[in-house]
Amino acid sequence: MRSVRALALCAIVLTVSMLAGCGLVSSSGTFHDASLPGGQRPLDGAKLVVTSKSFTEGVLLGKITATYLAAAGAKVTDLTGAPGSASSRQAQLNGDADILWEYTGTGWVNYHNETETISDPQELWQRVHDIEKREHNLEWLPPANFNDTYAFGVSTPTAQRLGVKSLSDVAALPVRDRTFCVDDEFFSRADGFIPMLQKYGIPYNDPNGVPTGNVTRMDAGVVYTATAKSAPCNFGMIYTTDGRVKNLNLVVLDDDKKFFLPYSGAAVVRGEILDRYPQLRQLLGTISERLTNDLMQELNGRVDIDGEDPADVAYDWLKSEKLIE
């Protein structure tokens, strides 16, 4: 979900006339018409291009943003659902897109190749904000209250049976109970599985830590169901805002030694656009302050599990918050 692969040729040479050819198109082509309560139009006359990455959460955030800003009076071009991270990011750097939801961990590691682990979400956001402002004139607005980072989950019955709430609790278990399901990417990442085990004092391929036979590598999607069944593993690698966490009643273990980098979501706006429409700070902040891990799990689940359209989910949520009518 977060890996940034080498830019495809079309992304490198991306121009407005080539957007459709590079696949930078809406996930469903539309968002719902709405208006702000009382008919307010603080963005009347503004022209904005909203893009997003192609995975569910990125598209949802893009649809929420497009719907809300259009309700505020802007003429919004919806380019949500850009494949991978590269094309949406490149479009914003090129000036072909104005607003994109990003993750602080992605900005730090993937876009700027930083290796220092900063566990404090606010500090990490500030560091990323300052680099992006200086190097690209991109404004990372204050982060939302959700953190879509790596974590380990466990079924509720297994968590109760083993008495675990944190990764340190897992490290204190007998070796036979330290069984893990992970995907290949997480297994091989420099900030992934093996360094995490080292951090918690249960090194991989160690009879007193985590023997190789205690680890099953599988497709990321299968990890969730395997973890829910506690077979062949007690603990599985998950993303903290994935809809399957709530749907499968998984317990998210506390990363009490702060190994995993925060991936706080933040709306990123081109500097010249923010200068032109300063109202965007307050409008996007109104969205951001309402977003939590539990909420994103729910919204993601409505798309991934219930099969709803992201545009419908975005519209319904904005209405439920009385942000649009």
N, C-alpha and C positions, 0 to 999 in steps of 0.2 A: 504494500500500500504506500509506503513512504520512499521506496528506493527510487532514485533519480538515475535513469539510464542515460547513456550518451545521446545527445540530441540527434534526432533523425534529420535528414537533409532538409525536409520541408519545414521543420521547426526552425532550423537555422536561418533559412531565407524567408521566413514568414512575413508576409505583407497582407494588407487588408484584402487585396484581390485574391489572395491565396488561402484565406482562412478556411473556406469550405473544403478545399482540396487537401488541407492538412488535417482535416477531421475536427477542427475547432468549431463544433456546432453544438446546439442545445441537446440535452439528453432526451427531451420530448418535444422541443420546438416552441413551447409556449409556457407562459405563467398566467395566473388568473388576474383579471382586472379587479381593482378595489380602490377604495379611497380612505383617507385618514378620517378619524372621528371629527365631525364638525366641518368636513370639507376643506380642511387645511391643505395648502399646497406650497410648502416651503421650498420645494425644488422646481417650481413652475418654470419651464423654459430650459431646464438643464438637460443635457444629452450625455448619457452614461453607458458604458459597455461593461457588463458584469460577466466574468468568466469563472470557471471552477475546474477542479480536477474531476476525473471520471468516476471515482468510487462513490458509494452511496452518500456518505456524510458530506463530501465536497459538493456534490450536486444539490443536496438538501440545503446547505448553507447558501449556495448560489441562488437557488429558487426563492428562499426566504428573503434574501437581499434584493433580488430583482423585483419581487412582488411588492415589498415594502417601499422601495425607493420610487417605483412607478406610482404607487398609491400617493406618495408625497408630491407627485406632479412631474417627475422626470420622464423623459422619453428614454426607455431602457432597451438596449440591444442585449438579448439573452444569448450568450455564448457558453452556457454551462455545459459541463460534461467533456471538457477537453481531455484527450487520452493521455494518461500518465501525468507526471508533474511537469515534464519539460515544456509541452506546448502552451499550457496556461501561463506558466512562469515567463516563457519567452515572449508571449503576446503582451504581457504587462511591461516587460523590459523594453519592448519595441514601441510601446505607446499604442498598441492596437487594442488593449483592454485596460480598463480603468480600476476595477475593483476585483479582488481575489482573496478568498479566505485561505490563510496559510497556517503552518504550525511552527512554533518556535524551534523545536528540535530539528525540523527539516531545514529551516533557515541556517541554523548554527552548523550542523554537520554536513548536509548535502550541498548547500549553496555556498558556504564559506569554508568548508573543509576544516573546521575547528575540531580539536580532539579533547579539549578540556571539558570535564563533566561538571556542569553547574546544576546543582539539585534544586536551588531556589527558583521557582517559576518566574517571579517578578524580576529577579536579577538577570535570568536568561533572556526574558523578553526585552529588557533594557539594553542588553548587549547587542542583541540582534537588531533592535530598533535603531541603535546608533550607527551600526555598520551599514545597514540598508539605506538609511537617510543620507549618510555621507557618500556612499558609493553609487547609489542608483536613484536618489531622490524619491524613494518609496517610503511612505509613512505607515509603519505598523501601529495601528491603533491599540489602545490597552486591551489585553487579552480577556477572553471570555472565561467563565468559571467552569470550563471543562478541559480535561487533559486526556487526549487520545493517545496514550503511551502504551508501551509494552507492559505486560503484567503476567502473573500466573494465576490461573483459576483452579477451583476444585469444586466438586459437587457438594451440595449442602450436607447430605448424609455423611460423606467422607470427611468433610471438615469437622463435623461434630464427633465422629468416631475417633479421629486422630487428635482432636483438640488443637487445630491449627488456625491461626488468624494472620500470620505473617510468614515471610520467607525465613526468618530466623527460627520460627517454630518448625518449619520443614527441615532446616539444617539439624535440629535437635532430635529428629526422628531416627529410629533404627534404619540401617542401610536398606533393608528389604522394602521399606515404605517410601523411600525416596525414588519414585518412578515418575518419569516425565515424558510428555509428548510435545514435540516441537517440529516446526517445518525446517526445510533445508537452509533457507536464507537466514533465519534466526540462529540456527546452529552454527553457521559459519561467520556471522557478523563479528567485527572487532569489538562491538559494544553489545554482543548478544549472549548466548547461552553459556559458553565455556567461561568467559570472564566473570559472568554473574555468579556461577558456582564458586569460582575462586574467591570472589568478594565475600561470600557467605561461609567460607571455610569448608566447603565440601567439593573438592576438586574432581573434575571429570577423569574417568579412567583410573580411578583409585579405589581399591577395595574398601577403604574406610570412608570414602567420599561418595561418588556416584559412579559405580561400575558401568562400563559400556552397555551391558545388558539391561540396565535400568532405564535406558533412553530409547524411545521409539521415534523415528523420523517419518513424518507423513505430510500430506497436503494440509495447508493451513486451515481449510474449511473442515476437514475431518477431525482436527484437533478438538474442536468444541464438543462434538458428539462423543468422542472417545473420553473426554474429561467428564462429561455429564454421566457416562456409564461407569466411570472409574476403571476402565479397561481399554487398552492394556496399561493405563497409567493413572496415577492419582492426581497428577498436576499437569496442566496444559498451558502453553503459551497463548495468551489472548490479547486483544486490544480492549482497553478499558471502556470505550463507548460503543462497542459492538452490540447490536440488538440481541444477539444470541446469549449474551451474559444474563440478561433478565429473563428471556424466554426459556432458557434451560436451567434457571435458578442456580447459577454458579456463584460461588463466593470468590471475590477478588482479594487475593492475599496482599497484605501491606508490604510494600518494599521499604522495610524499616531502616535499612542501611543506605537508602537513597542511591541505588545503583543506576536505575533507569533515568534517562534524561527526560525532562518535561516536554510534552508536545501540546502546549496550550494553543488553542485556536485563536487567531486574531485576524480581523479584517485589514487588508493591506490596500492602500489607496495611492495612486500616483500623486506625487507632491503638487504638481501644477493643477491637478483636478481638485485637490483639497483646498488649495489657495483660491480657486475659482468658486468652489461651493463649500464654504466652511461649515454649512449646516450638516454636512455629512458626518462630522464628528458626533454630534448629538444623536442623529438618527441611527447610525450604526452602533453607537453606544447603547441605545435603547434595546436593540436586539441582543447585543453581546452580554449585557448584564443579566439576561434571563436564561442563558444557556448553561446547563449543568451536565455532569456525566449521566445522571439518571434520565434527564430529558433526552439527551442525544441517543442513549440506548433505546428509549421508547420510540423516537422518530425513526431511527435507523431500522428498528424492528418492523415498523409499519410498512417500510419499503421492502426490506430483504426477506421478511418472514410472511407478512400478510399480502405482499404483492401490490401495494398501493403505488400510485404515481407520485414521484417526488413533488411535482407542482401542486398536487392536491393536498399532500401532507403539509407542505409549507403554508398554503393558504389557510387550511384548517387551524394550524397552530397559531398563526397571526390573529385569526378571528377569535380563537379561544383566549388569547391574551388581551383582546380588545384593542389591538394596535391598528386594525383595519376594520372597515365595515363595507 
